[in-house]
Amino acid sequence: MAVSKRIVLRFPKRMVDRPIIYRLVKDYDLEFNILKASITPEQEGVMVLELKGNQAEYDKGIEFLLKAGVKIQSLGQDVTRNEERCTHCGACVTICPSGAFRLDPKTRLIIFDNEKCIACGLCIPACPPHAMEVHF
Amino acid sequence: MAKTIDEINEKIKAGRAVVFTAEEIIDITREKGIKRTAQEVDVVTTGTFGIMCSSGAYFNVGHAKPRIKLGGGRAYLNDVPAYTGLAAADLFLGANALPDDDPRNRVHPGEFNYGGGHVIEDLVAGRDVRLVATAYGTDCYPRKHLETLINIQDMNEAVLFNVRNAYQNYNVAVNLSDKTIYTYMGVLKPKMGNINYSSAGQLSPLFNDPYYKTIGIGTRIFLGGGTGYVAWQGTQHNPGVPRTEKGVPKSGAGTLAVIGDLKQMSPRWLVGASVLGYGCSLTVGVGVPIPILNEEILQYTTVTDADIYAQVIDYADAYPQRKPDIVAEVTYAELKSGRVKIKGKDVPTASRSSYPKAVEIATILKEWIRAGKFLLTASVAPLPGAESGMAFKSLQERPIENEQEV
C-alpha cells in the first residue's frame, strides 16, 4: 500500500553533515519532495518533507530516521489558527501557495485545512490580526 | 403608508418592531413586494467589519500629584506615541501610530507588530498599559516626568473617535508589475496574481442608504461592540461621484466620522491590525440601522452585490502615482464568487473586510432593536449629498519660495 505524508524532521547539530535523505531514497525507495529546509552546518536543522512510498518501506524509513536521532513530527501540528483572533476577512486565501485556506461559499467563513499546509509561513505576517501561529 | 422614527421607536419600546438585516431584506422584499414589505418592516440593519485606518481615540487620564502638563510634552502608551497638542491631561492616539523604535520598512516588508490600533485593543480588553510622559514643567504643573500603569477604567474619558470609517464603496486592488507589492490592500502578487477588495457590499451601511436619506449627523449606531453616533461626514466624503441608476456610487463616495464611549466597547469588535509592509491599524465593527420610513428607503436597502460595481486599480503604478487609469469594473457578486476574469485572465479574489463578521454585527444590532435595547435617533443634520457640490480634492503642491515672494 502506498502512503504519502507531510512531516517535519529536526536534525541535531551533529547530524547536519550526514546524507540522511539520500539513504531514504537509496535504501527504502521513498520519493521525497522538500517543502522547506533550513540546514546550516554546526546548527540544528529543520526540514519539511512530503514522503511517498510503499507503507512497509515508509515505516522502515521512519524507523531509520528515528534511530539516527532525527526528531519527527507531523506537519499539521505546526501551523495553527488562533480562532479567537481570526476575523475571517480572507486576506490569507490568495497568499497561501498550497490552497490551505478556502472560503465556504455559504457561510463565507474561511476554512483552514492544515492537511494542505506546507508550513511555508507566508500567512503568518500577512494575517492582519496575527491569528496564524507557527510552532517550529 | 409612511412611518416616522417616533412611531418606530414606540414599537421598539413595546418589543414589537419588525427588524431584518440588509441581507435578509433582499429575499423578503423579493417575495412580498416593496409595498407590503415597507408597511411591515420597521428597521433594516447593516454592518461592516474591516481595517479602518482613520480611527483613533482620545483620553483624559486624570491629573497626577504633583501635576504634570502633558500638553506640549511627549506621551507614550505602551511605547506608542500619543498626540499631546491638547491640554494637561488629554491625549489622542491614532490607530497608525508606531513606537519610535519600530523598524518600520527598514527591512522591507516591515511587520508592524504593535501600534496605536493594538493599544486601543489592549485598553478595550481591560489590560493595563504603560503611560510614560515627559513635560517641560510650569509653576502650576511642576512635574517633568511620569511613568505609570493605567487602565481604561481609571481614565475620566476614553472615547473612540474615527474621522473616516465605513467608506461607501472602495477600490479593488491588483498589481500589474512584475514583483510582489505590500499595500494597505494586502499583499498583491505580480502580474495580477490576485485581486483584493474591501467592502461588505450589500450589507455595508452607506450602500443601503446611498443618498443619505436617513443616516446623518446624530444617527445612533453599533460601534466597536457598543453604541456610538455618527459625528459628522467622514474625511474625504465625496458624494458627487458617478452612480448607477439605483443610486449606487461606482467608486469611493460617502464616509462617516463616528464617535462613542470606548469603555462600553469590546475587543471582539476593535481588533489591532498589522498590515505587512504598510503599517498598524484598527479593524472596526460598524453597524447602522435604517428606519424604513417609506417605500423608497426600503427599495435602497434591497441593493444586492450584483448591483454594486467597483473599480479595479493597479496599486503598483496608477494608485501611487495618482493616475486616473482603471483596469476594469467588476461587481461584488463577481468578487465574492472567488475568481474574476480580467483582461482574459482568471484571477483569484480575497477580501480584506470580513463578511461573516458584518453579518454578525447586523444580526446583533437587529437583536438589540428587537429586544427594545436600542432606540433609533433622527439625524440632527443630513450628510452633504451630491447637490452640495462637495468634492474630494487632491493636494496641489506649490513651491514654498514663490509663496514668500507674495
Interface residues (C-beta under 8 A of the other chain):
Chain A: R85 T87 H88 C89 G90 A91 C92 V93 T94 I95 L103 P105 T107 R108 L109 P125 A126 P128 P129 H130
Chain B: F49 G50 I51 P109 E111 N113 G186 V187 K189 G193 N194 I195 N196 V271 G272 A273 S274 V275 L276 S281 T283 K336 G338 P348 T349 A350 S351 R352 S353 S354 Y355 P356 K357 V359
